[in-house]
Every structure is written in structure tokens, then in C-alpha cells.
Amino acid sequence: MAFDIDIIESVYSKMGERIEAARKLLGRPLTLTEKILYAHLNDPVCAKVYERGASYVDFLPDRVAMQDATAQMALLQFMMAGRDRTAVPATVHCDHLVLAKVNAEEDLEKANVTNREVYDFLASVSNKYGIGFWKPGAGIIHQVLFENYAFPGGMMIGTDSHTPNAGGLGMIAVGVGGADVVDVMAGMVWELKMPKLIGIRLTGRLSGWVSAKDVILTIAGILTVKGGTGCIVEYFGEGAHEISCTGKGTICNMGAEIGATTSLFEYDSKMKEYLEATGRSEIADMADKIAEHLRSDDGVHQKPEEFYDQIVDINLSELEPHINGPFTPDLSWPISKFTRAVKEQNWPEKLEVGLIGSCTNSSYEDMSRSASVAREAQLKNLKSKAALTITPGSEQVRFTAERDGFLEDFQKIGGVVLANTCGPCIGQWQRDNAGLKKPNSIITSFNRNFKKRNDGNPNTYAFVASPEIVTAMVLGGRLSFNPLLDTLINEDGKEVKLGEPKGEELPVNGFAIKKSVYVPPAEDGHKVEVTIDPHSKRLQLLTPFPAWDGNDLLGLRLFFKAKGKCTTDHISMAGYWLMYRGHLDSISQNLMMGAVNCFNGEVNLVKNVLTGKYDEAPKVAREYKNAGIGSVICGDENYGEGSSREHAAMEPRYLGVRTVIVRSFARIHETNLKKQGILALTFADPQDYEKVLEDDTIDILGLKNFTPGVPLTVRLIHSDKNTDEFPANHTYNQSQIEWFKAGSALNLIRKQAEGCTNK
């Protein structure tokens, strides 16, 4: 389905002129990334050169998207912004709140009862403010966006870290916090530091067991979870044009796992075919007419080293399947070395469950290749030795896959088809015997495999691979099985070997769908009422955070000093807690529950300086707040990596955290902290992290002269009355300093809206 054709026509009509202006300004050929960025500047004149990695830039995105878990808080904030309708097209997608337990039908039915209050709220707010609403079961946000909204050369922001999936259709699509989306829906610009560029040159072509997933699994091993921070990853080369459109989406989707701002591919015939197959031929026709603007200039292709900050070369013909993990998506193993690693690392060799799907790998092509493995298993009389679950990416994919027999192929080897939602990928999985906490191994085609991510068990060793490798591993029943080389004993006692998977990029008979899964908003939402039960534990109207009082922050107490990896999952857990995403007070009861306390190595156990005793982290934070004491969180490298969830910034702000000081931040989380009025600082000398002690009182000095580029001073007053003083850096520009002064970015937006109303 083609939505918002007028928006796309408008973008394309201006693109050539703006790109030419940028080319003249920079005096050189342009990369695709630069073309799209400069075409979406708030400044239509294009009169300034922006320095990569340094200049803050104001952009005008074409649309925004929200998934139901993050949409609740985003829309609660938007309701405070003082607008009658969103300034750009927006959609809400109900994909996160469905708990996977039995099967698609039963799980979805239960979710519609359990989450009725939230779904009704999201539907009514969407109806009132002109937002498209995708019902529970419609599909995972990124697959639905790919099928309906993504278009080459566009710009989109979304409240989910895997929004870059749309880069597979040549779109700059960035995962952000809800506050960023509120800005854009309220008619404000979207601010981003001009990214650096990483070029991935692809040569050769994929074959056999190797898939697009193996490209990004390989790159994750090369660049690590923070190697793409502050960068846009652009894929080019003849190999890029050999990869299917949805395969490109898979690669861009997992760019989030290397910390990249986003990733994208140039417009090509694969994208054209996909647009046509999904009922958007008119967009393909429009893109064909401006195809020169939807690819890098020839000069860039000829000498890419002169235009990218870093180049990585991948020969697709030499690539082999990869399996990444456990516990981090960048621990990358070629399958030829994985078997030995399993033995040497003493990982649980028996495979308990294989899970295919998620926003990363749930396309028709993924389903068809995996189903071919399942079909061959039937022909060769092989039985699954581990459980298998299948999550289609959308109702369109599910219905088409069912029509073409793929789902039956999975079911014949014991596979269970789950709802078209995120499910186990984000911890929404009521797994049998998960509470036993025994060491065990699972393998998924998902994107992340942080500890406790999928089932809440810290002893679940989660590995990431392509859907076809996952399906084969289920048949083998052990991590040491290599389907490229090893044989299996079938039910007849014969030794058999799996052949290479085969599949179709697009359905020969076209996509189909029968269910009504989309609800357009009312043309006039003034009469639509949004009501929230004041006694609800799932939804709560927001109260503005207090503005800065104009003084230095004195007498703060250390609340938490996190050791090692501290993702947004550790700061604000998903799983069970997803039900409270619309209620700030309720969800704040999970603050820092998953983080490791540097002083005792324990999880969810910190010292309360008011009592001298140790207690659960959220309880201690709330006691400090109730006592009127501001607090501080200290963190290690890449603090806040992972999901875009702004709850990881709103919760500490709500419970009185004034400052977060770390060795380094993940991009989205740093912005989220700034938006919520928390002072986000980094140790100028990373070793100063070691100086912070458990009983410290902390002062932040220099705020009266808070200036871009000028460090602030941290003073530690230890329990023995000795002090340490050192500088702390920040990345605030003048606009962001105004967020801090106002108490939050939303406070500033509301103040500006009230000013316009008063006029």
C-alpha cells in the first residue's frame, strides 16, 4: 500500500535543486548519505558546510513512527505539547506488548484482553491527533514500515533503535527517543550531530548457506558494538546490488548493534522490484526519474577512500555463515570455527530452542529459505532435536507464507508459529522452565543477545545467526553441528546431509492479506476524547520536571556506580516491565535493577547512605528523592547501549538523578538524558571513574557559566572529608543547554507553544 504520496512527491521535487546546492557548497562529489542529509536540512538555502562529527544540524524528517511500548510515553508527552495534530505523518504499531506463550491465535487473543487499556489509549490518541494506527497482530513495526512507508531518499525517525531497517529501501531512518519524535510531531526541527561516514564496499555475491545476515554479523565482529557510534554506514559496490531488498533491510537493521546512527543502500533494481511487489509502483516510477539523486556520485564510486572516514571491504563470495555470541552481538564466529569455540569455551552444547523471525529476519525471503530447510528435513526423514518457533514479520508476510505452504513446512517438523509481533526477541516470551535458571543454549535470528534479554534467565546462552542456519541447528540439536559439513542420522538410521537452502526473494504469486489491520485517523480529531483512569497502574498523565534553579548542583549523593556493560536493558528492563511503559511512577520501580554495582559486584543491591544499609536500587533512589536529595549515576564505556527506550532517562530523572557521569555514552541514550533535563557528562580522564567512592557527596561546578565546549568540574567529597576535583566533558550545544535550564526539552516546547497561543 502506498501512503502519503504527496509527501514523497514534495521530497523528490526539491531533491535535485538541494543536492546541486550542496555539491556547489562542498565543491566535490557527494555520497548518498550527504545527498539525503543536505536535502532534508531545515535551511533550504544550504549556505553552511557542516563538519562531520562536530557540527549540530537541524533536519526536517518526512515522517515518524512509534511502537506501542515507547509510543505510550511519547504520546503522553505529545499531549503536553499544545498541538491539535501532528506536523508530519506519524504511525503507531502495536507489536511489543504481546507475550509469546502458546501460539499466534491464543497469544494475540490474550494480549487484546490484558493490554486493552493501553491499546484503547493508543488508538484514541492516534485518532485525535491524526496518527495512523496499526492493530496488534498487524506486524512488527519495521517490517510494516518497510512494506508501506519506507521510500528511497526519504528521512524518518522512530522510537525504536532498529528503525534503520528502512535503509534497505535507501532511506535515512534513525532510532531516537520519544522526546525527539515529540519535537518533530510538534513542528520542531530534529537536531543531530553531523555523522561521520563508514563505507562498506561489497564485492562478489552471496551463495549457498550464506545470507545477508552473515554480512552484518561479520561487520559486527569487525567494528564491535560501538565502532559505528556517531556514524552512518553506507553500503556500495557491485555486491550491494546482488542482495535482495529485504536482505538489505536485515543488514541495515542490525547496524544498531554496532552503534551506527543508521545504515543505507543505494536505490537499485532490487528496491524497484520490492516497491512494485508491495503495491507501490508509482513510488518506484518516481524514484526511477530521479535515480541519479538516489545514489552516490560517480566520483565517490571511483575514489571512495576520499569521501568516507573509514572503508571496510567484504567479499560476499568468500563469506561463510556466522554465529555471534553469547551475551553480545559483536562476538562473531565463522561457522568453521564455531564448533571448536563451543568446546573450548565450555558453552552448553545441547541446543534447547531455535527461534526465527524478529524485525531483523522475518521477510518472505527469510521464511522461504528457512522453510526449504524444513521441507528437506521431511524428505530425508529427519526430526527436530530442539524446539522451534517462527515469528512472521507482518500479517502480509504471514498470510502469504501460509498460502505458499511455508508455515505448514515448519509445523511438520514441530515448529510453533507465534504472533506477528516482537515476542521473544524483546523478552516477551513465557518460556517453559525458564525459571529453573539452569545454563542452556538457544539460537535466534534476532538482533540482540544480551544476558537475560530473551527469557530473563542470566544463564541462557543466546547466539545469533541467519534463519536458515537456526532451522538447520534445530535439526542437529547441538551447537557443534555444522550443516555445511556434518551429516545427521535420520529416523531410518541412515546418514543424511542437508542441502543448501533455496528461496524466493519475492512471492511468485504476489503478496496477499485479508485481515483489516490498519485504522486511519479521524479527519477532525477535536471531538475525540482521550481519557486515563487516575487509578490506573499502566497509564499516568505526566507532570513537568522542574526547571534548573540557576545554581551549581551541590550535595548530590552517589546512587549507582555501574561496572562494565550497562545497556538500557540493565537501566530499565523490558519483559514483564513493558506493561508499565505508560506509567512513569510504576516503571520507575525497575530503575538500575539489572546493572552491576561496582562496589560489591551485585545486581540490584546498593548502599543507602541515609541508613547505612544495602537495599534494592529503585528503593534507594526513591528514598533519596523523598528526602529531597539529588543523586548521581556513574557508568563505564558505551553506557546506555541498546534500545532507544527513553524510560532509561525518564526514570532516573523522575527519581531525582541530576547527573550521569560515564567514560562514554551510546548516542541515543546521551540524547535522551539531555532531553529529560539530566546533566550528561563524561570523565575527561577515564581513570577518574576510579576516584568515585561509595559514600561520596558530589558537587557539579561551573553551571552558572554552562557553555558549549567548556568542561564542568566535578568535586568528590569523600567520607573521610578528603576531596578529589576533576574536569568532566560534555557535548551540549546552546540549544541543548536551554533544555537543561528549562528542566527538559518538552518544557521548552510547551513554553514556545504557549507563547504562540498567547500571541
Disulfide bonds with the S-S distance in Angstrom:
none
